[in-house]
Amino acid sequence: MFDDYRDKYENVRMKRENGILEVALHTRGGPLVFNGHVHEALVRAFRDIGDDAENHVVILTGTGNEFCAQITADGFDFFTPTGYDKILREGTKVLENILDIQVPMIAAINGPFTVHSEYALLCDIVIATEDAYFEDAPHPAFGIVPGDGLHIVWPEVIGEIRGRYFLLSGQKLSAAEAKAYGAVNEVVARDALLPRAWEIARHMKKQNPLTLRYTRMALSNRFRRRLQEGLSYGLALEGISAAQVALVNARRS
């Protein structure tokens, strides 16, 4: 199965050794520029990864000096019912499909992560470089609700009060601060990031594959329940706020 999807996605570079799959997000070999086409592709890419029983541990990382800190509106339609319905369906499925990767996941954060950082926090272990930081940049910039899973995952990971502050204030959390808050396990030098992720993956790989799979399922069940409760609601609120932004902009023009 791996050969069927390893080169299938333009923005996803994959390699696998002894059941350990490294997934690097990129745009033309450099840092990922997130857009609507990436959003759509990741839904299918995470599904393919989760469907492959030969994947025993997954490392999710970025490329260059950023994990994901750039976004464009290309491929997104926030301002029509049909367009936003596509965003809502993909926004729901992409997080469900990450959780449906029923093997341990390691997020190796190679730099700033300001777009869809919830992807990393749905992993089981998070390692970050010393210069990495976390921030929700797009939602305040566009003037819309952070209802795409950030509103659930960040308060769940760092605590309700800290999570609300992070999202409402536009706070930028350094890797060290994120570690102190409980969102990061280890902070390492850049050249040590992927070697450390592979070291942890190889250590976990000593376990029986079924044990690895069932442990991930047990540990991710609370996230799954929380997302089922609040993700569609949050995305609906985000869509309403996007419609309001469109209306205001139309009146100004």
PyRosetta script that sets phi, psi and omega in degrees:
from pyrosetta import init, pose_from_sequence

init()
pose = pose_from_sequence("MFDDYRDKYENVRMKRENGILEVALHTRGGPLVFNGHVHEALVRAFRDIGDDAENHVVILTGTGNEFCAQITADGFDFFTPTGYDKILREGTKVLENILDIQVPMIAAINGPFTVHSEYALLCDIVIATEDAYFEDAPHPAFGIVPGDGLHIVWPEVIGEIRGRYFLLSGQKLSAAEAKAYGAVNEVVARDALLPRAWEIARHMKKQNPLTLRYTRMALSNRFRRRLQEGLSYGLALEGISAAQVALVNARRS")
pose.set_psi(1, -33.7)
pose.set_omega(1, -175.4)
pose.set_phi(2, -57.8)
pose.set_psi(2, -41.6)
pose.set_omega(2, -179.5)
pose.set_phi(3, -64.0)
pose.set_psi(3, -20.9)
pose.set_omega(3, 179.8)
pose.set_phi(4, -74.3)
pose.set_psi(4, -26.3)
pose.set_omega(4, -174.6)
pose.set_phi(5, -127.5)
pose.set_psi(5, -5.5)
pose.set_omega(5, -174.0)
pose.set_phi(6, -59.8)
pose.set_psi(6, -35.8)
pose.set_omega(6, -179.8)
pose.set_phi(7, -113.5)
pose.set_psi(7, 21.0)
pose.set_omega(7, -172.6)
pose.set_phi(8, -79.0)
pose.set_psi(8, -25.5)
pose.set_omega(8, -170.0)
pose.set_phi(9, -116.1)
pose.set_psi(9, 127.0)
pose.set_omega(9, -174.1)
pose.set_phi(10, -59.8)
pose.set_psi(10, -34.2)
pose.set_omega(10, -174.0)
pose.set_phi(11, -105.4)
pose.set_psi(11, 14.3)
pose.set_omega(11, -177.8)
pose.set_phi(12, -130.7)
pose.set_psi(12, 115.7)
pose.set_omega(12, 176.9)
pose.set_phi(13, -103.9)
pose.set_psi(13, 128.5)
pose.set_omega(13, -174.7)
pose.set_phi(14, -126.8)
pose.set_psi(14, 143.5)
pose.set_omega(14, 167.8)
pose.set_phi(15, -142.8)
pose.set_psi(15, 148.5)
pose.set_omega(15, -177.9)
pose.set_phi(16, -135.5)
pose.set_psi(16, 135.4)
pose.set_omega(16, 176.6)
pose.set_phi(17, -135.1)
pose.set_psi(17, 120.7)
pose.set_omega(17, 175.0)
pose.set_phi(18, 52.1)
pose.set_psi(18, 42.6)
pose.set_omega(18, 176.5)
pose.set_phi(19, 84.3)
pose.set_psi(19, -2.6)
pose.set_omega(19, 177.5)
pose.set_phi(20, -98.7)
pose.set_psi(20, 119.0)
pose.set_omega(20, -176.7)
pose.set_phi(21, -105.0)
pose.set_psi(21, 122.2)
pose.set_omega(21, 173.0)
pose.set_phi(22, -99.8)
pose.set_psi(22, 125.7)
pose.set_omega(22, -178.4)
pose.set_phi(23, -117.2)
pose.set_psi(23, 113.7)
pose.set_omega(23, -178.8)
pose.set_phi(24, -113.3)
pose.set_psi(24, 122.6)
pose.set_omega(24, 178.1)
pose.set_phi(25, -85.8)
pose.set_psi(25, 139.5)
pose.set_omega(25, -175.8)
pose.set_phi(26, -159.4)
pose.set_psi(26, 166.4)
pose.set_omega(26, 168.7)
pose.set_phi(27, -129.6)
pose.set_psi(27, 112.8)
pose.set_omega(27, -178.2)
pose.set_phi(28, 51.3)
pose.set_psi(28, 40.0)
pose.set_omega(28, 176.0)
pose.set_phi(29, 84.7)
pose.set_psi(29, -4.0)
pose.set_omega(29, 178.2)
pose.set_phi(30, -114.1)
pose.set_psi(30, -168.9)
pose.set_omega(30, -179.5)
pose.set_phi(31, -55.3)
pose.set_psi(31, 145.4)
pose.set_omega(31, -177.4)
pose.set_phi(32, -65.7)
pose.set_psi(32, 131.9)
pose.set_omega(32, 168.6)
pose.set_phi(33, -106.8)
pose.set_psi(33, 109.3)
pose.set_omega(33, -174.9)
pose.set_phi(34, -76.6)
pose.set_psi(34, 139.4)
pose.set_omega(34, 174.5)
pose.set_phi(35, -155.4)
pose.set_psi(35, -174.0)
pose.set_omega(35, -176.9)
pose.set_phi(36, -65.5)
pose.set_psi(36, -30.6)
pose.set_omega(36, 179.5)
pose.set_phi(37, -71.8)
pose.set_psi(37, -38.4)
pose.set_omega(37, 175.5)
pose.set_phi(38, -64.3)
pose.set_psi(38, -43.8)
pose.set_omega(38, 179.0)
pose.set_phi(39, -54.3)
pose.set_psi(39, -47.2)
pose.set_omega(39, -179.5)
pose.set_phi(40, -66.7)
pose.set_psi(40, -42.9)
pose.set_omega(40, -176.9)
pose.set_phi(41, -67.3)
pose.set_psi(41, -36.5)
pose.set_omega(41, -177.8)
pose.set_phi(42, -66.7)
pose.set_psi(42, -30.4)
pose.set_omega(42, 174.7)
pose.set_phi(43, -55.5)
pose.set_psi(43, -47.9)
pose.set_omega(43, -176.9)
pose.set_phi(44, -76.0)
pose.set_psi(44, -36.4)
pose.set_omega(44, -179.0)
pose.set_phi(45, -64.4)
pose.set_psi(45, -46.0)
pose.set_omega(45, 179.1)
pose.set_phi(46, -65.4)
pose.set_psi(46, -33.4)
pose.set_omega(46, 177.3)
pose.set_phi(47, -65.3)
pose.set_psi(47, -44.6)
pose.set_omega(47, 178.9)
pose.set_phi(48, -61.4)
pose.set_psi(48, -41.8)
pose.set_omega(48, 179.4)
pose.set_phi(49, -62.9)
pose.set_psi(49, -43.8)
pose.set_omega(49, -179.3)
pose.set_phi(50, -68.7)
pose.set_psi(50, -27.2)
pose.set_omega(50, -178.3)
pose.set_phi(51, -80.3)
pose.set_psi(51, -13.0)
pose.set_omega(51, -175.6)
pose.set_phi(52, -91.3)
pose.set_psi(52, 107.2)
pose.set_omega(52, -177.3)
pose.set_phi(53, -68.7)
pose.set_psi(53, -10.1)
pose.set_omega(53, 178.3)
pose.set_phi(54, -84.6)
pose.set_psi(54, -6.0)
pose.set_omega(54, 172.8)
pose.set_phi(55, -85.0)
pose.set_psi(55, 120.7)
pose.set_omega(55, -177.4)
pose.set_phi(56, -108.9)
pose.set_psi(56, -28.1)
pose.set_omega(56, 173.3)
pose.set_phi(57, -144.8)
pose.set_psi(57, 141.9)
pose.set_omega(57, -179.6)
pose.set_phi(58, -121.8)
pose.set_psi(58, 130.9)
pose.set_omega(58, 172.5)
pose.set_phi(59, -107.1)
pose.set_psi(59, 122.2)
pose.set_omega(59, 179.2)
pose.set_phi(60, -108.3)
pose.set_psi(60, 123.4)
pose.set_omega(60, -177.1)
pose.set_phi(61, -144.2)
pose.set_psi(61, 178.3)
pose.set_omega(61, 177.0)
pose.set_phi(62, -110.3)
pose.set_psi(62, -162.8)
pose.set_omega(62, -176.4)
pose.set_phi(63, -133.9)
pose.set_psi(63, 141.1)
pose.set_omega(63, -179.8)
pose.set_phi(64, 72.6)
pose.set_psi(64, -140.0)
pose.set_omega(64, -174.8)
pose.set_phi(65, -102.1)
pose.set_psi(65, 14.4)
pose.set_omega(65, 176.8)
pose.set_phi(66, -136.6)
pose.set_psi(66, 146.4)
pose.set_omega(66, 168.3)
pose.set_phi(67, -83.4)
pose.set_psi(67, -59.8)
pose.set_omega(67, 174.6)
pose.set_phi(68, -161.2)
pose.set_psi(68, 104.6)
pose.set_omega(68, -176.6)
pose.set_phi(69, -135.6)
pose.set_psi(69, 13.8)
pose.set_omega(69, 179.6)
pose.set_phi(70, -133.6)
pose.set_psi(70, 141.0)
pose.set_omega(70, 179.2)
pose.set_phi(71, -146.3)
pose.set_psi(71, 142.6)
pose.set_omega(71, 173.4)
pose.set_phi(72, -127.7)
pose.set_psi(72, 163.8)
pose.set_omega(72, -179.4)
pose.set_phi(73, -82.0)
pose.set_psi(73, -3.1)
pose.set_omega(73, -177.4)
pose.set_phi(74, -57.2)
pose.set_psi(74, 125.3)
pose.set_omega(74, 177.8)
pose.set_phi(75, 86.7)
pose.set_psi(75, -4.8)
pose.set_omega(75, 177.0)
pose.set_phi(76, -101.9)
pose.set_psi(76, 142.9)
pose.set_omega(76, 171.1)
pose.set_phi(77, -132.3)
pose.set_psi(77, 93.9)
pose.set_omega(77, -178.7)
pose.set_phi(78, -83.4)
pose.set_psi(78, -11.7)
pose.set_omega(78, -160.8)
pose.set_phi(79, -114.1)
pose.set_psi(79, 9.5)
pose.set_omega(79, 170.4)
pose.set_phi(80, -127.0)
pose.set_psi(80, 152.7)
pose.set_omega(80, 179.2)
pose.set_phi(81, -57.4)
pose.set_psi(81, -43.1)
pose.set_omega(81, -179.2)
pose.set_phi(82, -66.5)
pose.set_psi(82, -42.5)
pose.set_omega(82, 179.8)
pose.set_phi(83, -64.5)
pose.set_psi(83, -43.5)
pose.set_omega(83, -178.6)
pose.set_phi(84, -74.4)
pose.set_psi(84, -27.4)
pose.set_omega(84, 174.5)
pose.set_phi(85, -59.6)
pose.set_psi(85, -38.8)
pose.set_omega(85, 177.2)
pose.set_phi(86, -63.9)
pose.set_psi(86, -43.9)
pose.set_omega(86, 178.4)
pose.set_phi(87, -62.1)
pose.set_psi(87, -43.8)
pose.set_omega(87, -178.9)
pose.set_phi(88, -62.9)
pose.set_psi(88, -45.6)
pose.set_omega(88, -179.2)
pose.set_phi(89, -64.9)
pose.set_psi(89, -43.8)
pose.set_omega(89, 179.0)
pose.set_phi(90, -68.2)
pose.set_psi(90, -39.4)
pose.set_omega(90, 179.9)
pose.set_phi(91, -63.6)
pose.set_psi(91, -32.3)
pose.set_omega(91, 176.1)
pose.set_phi(92, -74.8)
pose.set_psi(92, -47.2)
pose.set_omega(92, -174.7)
pose.set_phi(93, -68.5)
pose.set_psi(93, -34.2)
pose.set_omega(93, -176.4)
pose.set_phi(94, -65.0)
pose.set_psi(94, -38.8)
pose.set_omega(94, 178.7)
pose.set_phi(95, -74.4)
pose.set_psi(95, -38.8)
pose.set_omega(95, 175.5)
pose.set_phi(96, -60.3)
pose.set_psi(96, -40.6)
pose.set_omega(96, -177.5)
pose.set_phi(97, -71.7)
pose.set_psi(97, -30.3)
pose.set_omega(97, 172.5)
pose.set_phi(98, -63.3)
pose.set_psi(98, -46.6)
pose.set_omega(98, 180.0)
pose.set_phi(99, -68.3)
pose.set_psi(99, -24.3)
pose.set_omega(99, 177.5)
pose.set_phi(100, -79.3)
pose.set_psi(100, -4.6)
pose.set_omega(100, 167.9)
pose.set_phi(101, -77.2)
pose.set_psi(101, 94.5)
pose.set_omega(101, -167.6)
pose.set_phi(102, -90.2)
pose.set_psi(102, 45.8)
pose.set_omega(102, 171.8)
pose.set_phi(103, -138.3)
pose.set_psi(103, 158.5)
pose.set_omega(103, -178.5)
pose.set_phi(104, -56.4)
pose.set_psi(104, 139.8)
pose.set_omega(104, 179.2)
pose.set_phi(105, -121.1)
pose.set_psi(105, 135.8)
pose.set_omega(105, 177.5)
pose.set_phi(106, -115.3)
pose.set_psi(106, 122.9)
pose.set_omega(106, 174.0)
pose.set_phi(107, -93.4)
pose.set_psi(107, 121.2)
pose.set_omega(107, 177.3)
pose.set_phi(108, -108.5)
pose.set_psi(108, 98.1)
pose.set_omega(108, -171.5)
pose.set_phi(109, -87.1)
pose.set_psi(109, 109.8)
pose.set_omega(109, -171.5)
pose.set_phi(110, -95.9)
pose.set_psi(110, 12.9)
pose.set_omega(110, 179.7)
pose.set_phi(111, 161.4)
pose.set_psi(111, -165.3)
pose.set_omega(111, -177.2)
pose.set_phi(112, -51.9)
pose.set_psi(112, 138.7)
pose.set_omega(112, -178.9)
pose.set_phi(113, -133.5)
pose.set_psi(113, 94.8)
pose.set_omega(113, -174.0)
pose.set_phi(114, -118.9)
pose.set_psi(114, -3.2)
pose.set_omega(114, -179.3)
pose.set_phi(115, -126.2)
pose.set_psi(115, 117.4)
pose.set_omega(115, 177.8)
pose.set_phi(116, 58.6)
pose.set_psi(116, 47.0)
pose.set_omega(116, 178.2)
pose.set_phi(117, -67.4)
pose.set_psi(117, -11.9)
pose.set_omega(117, 176.9)
pose.set_phi(118, -63.7)
pose.set_psi(118, -23.3)
pose.set_omega(118, 177.7)
pose.set_phi(119, -57.9)
pose.set_psi(119, -42.8)
pose.set_omega(119, -178.7)
pose.set_phi(120, -70.3)
pose.set_psi(120, -37.9)
pose.set_omega(120, -175.1)
pose.set_phi(121, -75.5)
pose.set_psi(121, -9.9)
pose.set_omega(121, 171.5)
pose.set_phi(122, -86.2)
pose.set_psi(122, -3.4)
pose.set_omega(122, 172.4)
pose.set_phi(123, -80.9)
pose.set_psi(123, 169.9)
pose.set_omega(123, -175.1)
pose.set_phi(124, -91.6)
pose.set_psi(124, -30.0)
pose.set_omega(124, -180.0)
pose.set_phi(125, -133.0)
pose.set_psi(125, 136.2)
pose.set_omega(125, -178.6)
pose.set_phi(126, -125.8)
pose.set_psi(126, 120.7)
pose.set_omega(126, 176.2)
pose.set_phi(127, -117.2)
pose.set_psi(127, 140.5)
pose.set_omega(127, -177.5)
pose.set_phi(128, -136.8)
pose.set_psi(128, 150.2)
pose.set_omega(128, 173.8)
pose.set_phi(129, -74.5)
pose.set_psi(129, 162.7)
pose.set_omega(129, -176.1)
pose.set_phi(130, -63.8)
pose.set_psi(130, -28.5)
pose.set_omega(130, -178.3)
pose.set_phi(131, -94.8)
pose.set_psi(131, 4.2)
pose.set_omega(131, 179.5)
pose.set_phi(132, -72.9)
pose.set_psi(132, 153.3)
pose.set_omega(132, 171.2)
pose.set_phi(133, -151.2)
pose.set_psi(133, 162.8)
pose.set_omega(133, -178.7)
pose.set_phi(134, -119.7)
pose.set_psi(134, 140.7)
pose.set_omega(134, 178.5)
pose.set_phi(135, -163.6)
pose.set_psi(135, 148.7)
pose.set_omega(135, 170.2)
pose.set_phi(136, -96.7)
pose.set_psi(136, 95.4)
pose.set_omega(136, -177.7)
pose.set_phi(137, -86.5)
pose.set_psi(137, -42.8)
pose.set_omega(137, -169.9)
pose.set_phi(138, -68.0)
pose.set_psi(138, -41.2)
pose.set_omega(138, -172.7)
pose.set_phi(139, -64.8)
pose.set_psi(139, -47.2)
pose.set_omega(139, 174.9)
pose.set_phi(140, -62.4)
pose.set_psi(140, -36.8)
pose.set_omega(140, -179.4)
pose.set_phi(141, -64.4)
pose.set_psi(141, -40.2)
pose.set_omega(141, 179.6)
pose.set_phi(142, -85.2)
pose.set_psi(142, -13.3)
pose.set_omega(142, -179.4)
pose.set_phi(143, 75.7)
pose.set_psi(143, 35.5)
pose.set_omega(143, -177.3)
pose.set_phi(144, -125.8)
pose.set_psi(144, 164.3)
pose.set_omega(144, -177.4)
pose.set_phi(145, -69.7)
pose.set_psi(145, 136.6)
pose.set_omega(145, 175.8)
pose.set_phi(146, -81.0)
pose.set_psi(146, 64.4)
pose.set_omega(146, -171.2)
pose.set_phi(147, -99.5)
pose.set_psi(147, 14.6)
pose.set_omega(147, -174.0)
pose.set_phi(148, -92.2)
pose.set_psi(148, 18.8)
pose.set_omega(148, -178.8)
pose.set_phi(149, 119.9)
pose.set_psi(149, -26.6)
pose.set_omega(149, 174.8)
pose.set_phi(150, -55.8)
pose.set_psi(150, -39.8)
pose.set_omega(150, -176.4)
pose.set_phi(151, -65.9)
pose.set_psi(151, -18.4)
pose.set_omega(151, 178.0)
pose.set_phi(152, -99.3)
pose.set_psi(152, -48.0)
pose.set_omega(152, -168.4)
pose.set_phi(153, -72.6)
pose.set_psi(153, -45.5)
pose.set_omega(153, -177.7)
pose.set_phi(154, -64.8)
pose.set_psi(154, -48.8)
pose.set_omega(154, 175.2)
pose.set_phi(155, -60.4)
pose.set_psi(155, -33.0)
pose.set_omega(155, 178.4)
pose.set_phi(156, -65.2)
pose.set_psi(156, -39.6)
pose.set_omega(156, -173.9)
pose.set_phi(157, -82.3)
pose.set_psi(157, -45.5)
pose.set_omega(157, -173.4)
pose.set_phi(158, -105.8)
pose.set_psi(158, 0.0)
pose.set_omega(158, -179.7)
pose.set_phi(159, 104.9)
pose.set_psi(159, 148.6)
pose.set_omega(159, -174.1)
pose.set_phi(160, -59.7)
pose.set_psi(160, -47.9)
pose.set_omega(160, -175.9)
pose.set_phi(161, -67.1)
pose.set_psi(161, -46.4)
pose.set_omega(161, 177.6)
pose.set_phi(162, -63.3)
pose.set_psi(162, -40.6)
pose.set_omega(162, -178.8)
pose.set_phi(163, -64.5)
pose.set_psi(163, -42.0)
pose.set_omega(163, 177.9)
pose.set_phi(164, -64.0)
pose.set_psi(164, -42.3)
pose.set_omega(164, 178.8)
pose.set_phi(165, -61.7)
pose.set_psi(165, -45.1)
pose.set_omega(165, 180.0)
pose.set_phi(166, -55.7)
pose.set_psi(166, -44.1)
pose.set_omega(166, -175.5)
pose.set_phi(167, -82.1)
pose.set_psi(167, -34.4)
pose.set_omega(167, -177.2)
pose.set_phi(168, -81.6)
pose.set_psi(168, -27.8)
pose.set_omega(168, -174.1)
pose.set_phi(169, -98.3)
pose.set_psi(169, -10.6)
pose.set_omega(169, -174.4)
pose.set_phi(170, 72.9)
pose.set_psi(170, 26.9)
pose.set_omega(170, -176.7)
pose.set_phi(171, -60.3)
pose.set_psi(171, 142.0)
pose.set_omega(171, 173.2)
pose.set_phi(172, -106.7)
pose.set_psi(172, 118.8)
pose.set_omega(172, -178.6)
pose.set_phi(173, -102.2)
pose.set_psi(173, 118.8)
pose.set_omega(173, 173.9)
pose.set_phi(174, -67.5)
pose.set_psi(174, 165.1)
pose.set_omega(174, 178.3)
pose.set_phi(175, -58.2)
pose.set_psi(175, -40.8)
pose.set_omega(175, 179.9)
pose.set_phi(176, -65.6)
pose.set_psi(176, -41.7)
pose.set_omega(176, 177.8)
pose.set_phi(177, -66.1)
pose.set_psi(177, -41.2)
pose.set_omega(177, 178.3)
pose.set_phi(178, -62.4)
pose.set_psi(178, -35.8)
pose.set_omega(178, 176.1)
pose.set_phi(179, -65.7)
pose.set_psi(179, -43.2)
pose.set_omega(179, 178.8)
pose.set_phi(180, -63.9)
pose.set_psi(180, -31.8)
pose.set_omega(180, 179.8)
pose.set_phi(181, -82.0)
pose.set_psi(181, -13.6)
pose.set_omega(181, 178.9)
pose.set_phi(182, 99.1)
pose.set_psi(182, 9.5)
pose.set_omega(182, -180.0)
pose.set_phi(183, -92.6)
pose.set_psi(183, -14.3)
pose.set_omega(183, -179.4)
pose.set_phi(184, -129.9)
pose.set_psi(184, 139.4)
pose.set_omega(184, 178.3)
pose.set_phi(185, -88.0)
pose.set_psi(185, -42.4)
pose.set_omega(185, -175.9)
pose.set_phi(186, -140.1)
pose.set_psi(186, 143.6)
pose.set_omega(186, 172.3)
pose.set_phi(187, -115.5)
pose.set_psi(187, 124.7)
pose.set_omega(187, -173.7)
pose.set_phi(188, -132.9)
pose.set_psi(188, 165.4)
pose.set_omega(188, 173.4)
pose.set_phi(189, -66.2)
pose.set_psi(189, 154.9)
pose.set_omega(189, -175.9)
pose.set_phi(190, -56.5)
pose.set_psi(190, -45.2)
pose.set_omega(190, -176.2)
pose.set_phi(191, -71.9)
pose.set_psi(191, -9.6)
pose.set_omega(191, 178.9)
pose.set_phi(192, -98.3)
pose.set_psi(192, -5.4)
pose.set_omega(192, -170.5)
pose.set_phi(193, -63.1)
pose.set_psi(193, -61.5)
pose.set_omega(193, -177.0)
pose.set_phi(194, -69.3)
pose.set_psi(194, -38.8)
pose.set_omega(194, 173.9)
pose.set_phi(195, -57.1)
pose.set_psi(195, -39.3)
pose.set_omega(195, 178.6)
pose.set_phi(196, -68.3)
pose.set_psi(196, -40.8)
pose.set_omega(196, 178.0)
pose.set_phi(197, -61.3)
pose.set_psi(197, -43.6)
pose.set_omega(197, 178.5)
pose.set_phi(198, -67.3)
pose.set_psi(198, -34.7)
pose.set_omega(198, 177.2)
pose.set_phi(199, -62.3)
pose.set_psi(199, -45.7)
pose.set_omega(199, 178.5)
pose.set_phi(200, -64.4)
pose.set_psi(200, -42.4)
pose.set_omega(200, -179.7)
pose.set_phi(201, -61.5)
pose.set_psi(201, -43.3)
pose.set_omega(201, 179.4)
pose.set_phi(202, -66.0)
pose.set_psi(202, -34.8)
pose.set_omega(202, 176.5)
pose.set_phi(203, -64.5)
pose.set_psi(203, -45.5)
pose.set_omega(203, 179.2)
pose.set_phi(204, -66.4)
pose.set_psi(204, -32.7)
pose.set_omega(204, -177.3)
pose.set_phi(205, -63.6)
pose.set_psi(205, -14.3)
pose.set_omega(205, 176.7)
pose.set_phi(206, -68.0)
pose.set_psi(206, -21.1)
pose.set_omega(206, 177.9)
pose.set_phi(207, -74.5)
pose.set_psi(207, 156.7)
pose.set_omega(207, 173.3)
pose.set_phi(208, -59.2)
pose.set_psi(208, 136.0)
pose.set_omega(208, -179.2)
pose.set_phi(209, -54.4)
pose.set_psi(209, -37.5)
pose.set_omega(209, 179.4)
pose.set_phi(210, -66.9)
pose.set_psi(210, -37.3)
pose.set_omega(210, 177.0)
pose.set_phi(211, -63.8)
pose.set_psi(211, -43.3)
pose.set_omega(211, 177.8)
pose.set_phi(212, -59.7)
pose.set_psi(212, -46.1)
pose.set_omega(212, -177.7)
pose.set_phi(213, -63.1)
pose.set_psi(213, -47.5)
pose.set_omega(213, -176.5)
pose.set_phi(214, -71.6)
pose.set_psi(214, -29.3)
pose.set_omega(214, 176.1)
pose.set_phi(215, -66.0)
pose.set_psi(215, -45.1)
pose.set_omega(215, 176.6)
pose.set_phi(216, -58.9)
pose.set_psi(216, -43.4)
pose.set_omega(216, -180.0)
pose.set_phi(217, -61.3)
pose.set_psi(217, -42.2)
pose.set_omega(217, -179.5)
pose.set_phi(218, -66.4)
pose.set_psi(218, -41.9)
pose.set_omega(218, -175.0)
pose.set_phi(219, -75.5)
pose.set_psi(219, -24.9)
pose.set_omega(219, -176.5)
pose.set_phi(220, -95.8)
pose.set_psi(220, -0.3)
pose.set_omega(220, -174.1)
pose.set_phi(221, -63.8)
pose.set_psi(221, -38.1)
pose.set_omega(221, 180.0)
pose.set_phi(222, -64.6)
pose.set_psi(222, -42.9)
pose.set_omega(222, 176.4)
pose.set_phi(223, -59.2)
pose.set_psi(223, -43.3)
pose.set_omega(223, -179.4)
pose.set_phi(224, -58.8)
pose.set_psi(224, -43.8)
pose.set_omega(224, -179.5)
pose.set_phi(225, -66.1)
pose.set_psi(225, -43.2)
pose.set_omega(225, -179.4)
pose.set_phi(226, -63.7)
pose.set_psi(226, -40.8)
pose.set_omega(226, 179.3)
pose.set_phi(227, -67.6)
pose.set_psi(227, -38.5)
pose.set_omega(227, 176.7)
pose.set_phi(228, -62.0)
pose.set_psi(228, -35.4)
pose.set_omega(228, -178.7)
pose.set_phi(229, -72.7)
pose.set_psi(229, -38.2)
pose.set_omega(229, -166.6)
pose.set_phi(230, -128.1)
pose.set_psi(230, -3.9)
pose.set_omega(230, -174.0)
pose.set_phi(231, -72.7)
pose.set_psi(231, -49.2)
pose.set_omega(231, -179.7)
pose.set_phi(232, -61.2)
pose.set_psi(232, -38.8)
pose.set_omega(232, 178.1)
pose.set_phi(233, -62.0)
pose.set_psi(233, -46.5)
pose.set_omega(233, 179.9)
pose.set_phi(234, -62.9)
pose.set_psi(234, -42.2)
pose.set_omega(234, 178.9)
pose.set_phi(235, -65.5)
pose.set_psi(235, -35.7)
pose.set_omega(235, 177.0)
pose.set_phi(236, -64.0)
pose.set_psi(236, -42.6)
pose.set_omega(236, 177.6)
pose.set_phi(237, -63.9)
pose.set_psi(237, -38.8)
pose.set_omega(237, 176.9)
pose.set_phi(238, -61.3)
pose.set_psi(238, -41.6)
pose.set_omega(238, 179.4)
pose.set_phi(239, -63.9)
pose.set_psi(239, -40.1)
pose.set_omega(239, 178.2)
pose.set_phi(240, -63.9)
pose.set_psi(240, -42.5)
pose.set_omega(240, 179.8)
pose.set_phi(241, -66.4)
pose.set_psi(241, -35.0)
pose.set_omega(241, 176.8)
pose.set_phi(242, -65.2)
pose.set_psi(242, -38.4)
pose.set_omega(242, 177.6)
pose.set_phi(243, -64.2)
pose.set_psi(243, -38.3)
pose.set_omega(243, 177.3)
pose.set_phi(244, -64.4)
pose.set_psi(244, -41.3)
pose.set_omega(244, 177.4)
pose.set_phi(245, -61.1)
pose.set_psi(245, -43.6)
pose.set_omega(245, 178.8)
pose.set_phi(246, -61.3)
pose.set_psi(246, -41.1)
pose.set_omega(246, -179.4)
pose.set_phi(247, -64.8)
pose.set_psi(247, -45.6)
pose.set_omega(247, 179.1)
pose.set_phi(248, -61.5)
pose.set_psi(248, -44.1)
pose.set_omega(248, 180.0)
pose.set_phi(249, -65.0)
pose.set_psi(249, -36.4)
pose.set_omega(249, 179.2)
pose.set_phi(250, -65.3)
pose.set_psi(250, -38.9)
pose.set_omega(250, 179.8)
pose.set_phi(251, -68.3)
pose.set_psi(251, -31.0)
pose.set_omega(251, -179.3)
pose.set_phi(252, -75.7)
pose.set_psi(252, -28.3)
pose.set_omega(252, -173.0)
pose.set_phi(253, -88.7)
pose.dump_pdb("model.pdb")
